[in-house]
């Protein structure tokens, strides 16, 4: 399934009537969402994970190994994608064993779901270690529903790709003895501008 509904996507394609193309459009919608997720840095599920192996904007369970806390903020650990919905477990261990003795209890930290960060509480004695894969976070991240601007971005990109299917792989076409140059079928700047606000902290797009 996709984060954006098929009915909303079809509002951007008024030339398509009826339900004959619904399967094709749904497949395209899911591929576009996966492309947007990949652009934002949402990882693919680990090998052997159930379901699709493609990146997805929808909420999923992830396991992240993060080297170090934020520069200058040793009590803040950034998660590579956002929004962050919940944290199942958090280990900080430079030995990379991640045993029960290195697990930081949920009562010891706060979760900034919007920015995608784990913040050690002031009263806590826990510390975030620095080192290769020193911090292991099992969490749920992604979108449970599509914000309106993100929904718009997906539909704009998807409708452009749908309309360009007949000229796929071509850089020009002829109409009435006139050669017309076809614009590149890359992600539109309008879509990139919207996705920019959903990037994880420190990620360059």
N, C-alpha and C positions, 0 to 999 in steps of 0.2 A: 504494500500500500504506500501511498504518498502522503506527505504532510499537507499539501494543497489538494483540495478536492477537485475531481474531474469537472464538476459543474462550474466551479470558479474558473478553471483553466479555459473552458469552452466559451466563457464570456469574452475572452480575448481573441476568439476565432469565430466571429459571427457568420462567416461564410460557410461554416460547417453546420449542417442541420441534421437532426435525427441522431440515432445511436449507432449507425453502421460503422463509424470510425472510433468508437469508444475504447476498444481494446488497444488499438494502435496509439491513440492519444494518451491513454493511461501509461503505456510502456514508455512513451516519450517523456511524460511528466516525471516518472520515477528516475529516468536517466538524467534529466536536467537537474533534479534535486541532488542526485549523487554528484554531478559535476560541480554544483554550487558548494556542496559539503566538502569536496576535495579541495576546492579553491580556498576555503576557509581553514583548511588543515585538519578537518575531521578524519581520523585514521580509519583504515579498513579494519574490520573485525579480525581478531587473531585467527591463525590457521586452526581449522577444526571447529570454529564457532558455528552454531546453528544459524540458519537463515542466509540472507544475502551476504556476499563477500565484498560488496561495494560500500563505499562511504555513504553515510546517510545523515540527513538533518534531524531525523527523528531520534527521540530519546533511546539510548542503549546503555548497556553496561560496558565499562571500559576498565582496563588495567593499565595504569601509567607508571613508568619509572622515570623519576625526575631527579636531576643531579643536585640541584641546590635551591635555596630560597631566593626571593627577590633581592637584587643588589641593594644594599643599604637597609633592607627590612628583613632581618634574619628570622623573624617570627611569622613570615608570610610565605606560603608556598603557592606558586601559580600553577593552575591546571592548563594544559595546552589548548583546550577548547572551552567554549562557553555557549550557552548557560550551563552551569553545574547544578544538577538537581539535588543530589544527595551523595554522601560519602559512606560507603559500606565498611571500609577499613583503611587505616593509614599506618604504615610502618616507616620508621626512619632508622636506617641501619647501614653504616658504611661497609659492613662485612657482607651485605647483600644476602643475608640468611632469612631475614624477615620473620623471625620467630616471635612468639608471644611476648617475650621480654622486651622487644623493640616496638611493639604496637602502642600507638598513642590513642588513648581512649577518647571517644566522642565528647565526653564531658570536658576534655582538655582544650578543645578548639572550637572555633566558630566557622561557619561556611558562608562565604559571600557568593551566593548563587549567580548573581548578575555578572560580576567580574570574573567568576571562576577562580576563587582563591580559598585556601585554608589558612586561617589565622589562629595562631596559638594564643590562648587567653593570657591576660596579664598576670593572673594569679597562678598560672600553671608553671611547673618546673620542667616541663617537656621542652625539648629543643629540636630544631630541624637540622639534620646533618647535611654536610656538603661532601660530595664524592660521586664517583661514577655510579649511576643508578641507585643512589643512596636512599631515595624515598620511593616507596611503593604505595600507590593509591588505587584502590578499587572503588569505583564510583559509577553513578548514573549521570549522564550528561546528554545534552541535545534539547530539542524542542518537543514539548507535548502538544503544542498547537502553533500554527504559523502566525507570527506578527504580521500586520497588514502590509508593511513595506516589504518584508521578506517574501510574502505571498505575491506581491506585485512583481518583484524581481524575477521570481521563478516563472511567472506567467509571461512576462515580456521576453525572456530568453527562450522559453519553450515555443511561443507563438512565432518568433523569428525563425527558429529551426524548422518548425512545421511548414512554413511558407517557402522555405528555401530547399525543400527536398528535391524538387525537379531540377535544380541547378547545382546539386551537390557535386563537388569535384571540378566545377567549372569556374573560370574567372571572368568569362564574358559569354554573351549569347546574342543571337541575331533576331531582330524583330522588324519585319517590313524593310528588309535590306539595310537595316541600321544595326551596327554593332554596339551593344550596351555592356558596359563594364559592370560586373557584379561585385557588390561590396563584400568584404571578407566576412565569413560566417563565424566570427569569434564572439566571445562574450561582450555584449554592448557595454559602453562606458556607464550608462544609466544603471545597469545591473551591478557593475563593480562598485559604483558609488554607494549603493545601498548595502552591499555585502561588507563594505569597509567598516561600517559601524559594528559589525558582529564579529570582527576578527578578535582573536585572543591577544592578551597583552603581550607586546613585544614582537608580534608576528608581522612580517613585511609582506604586503600584497603587491 
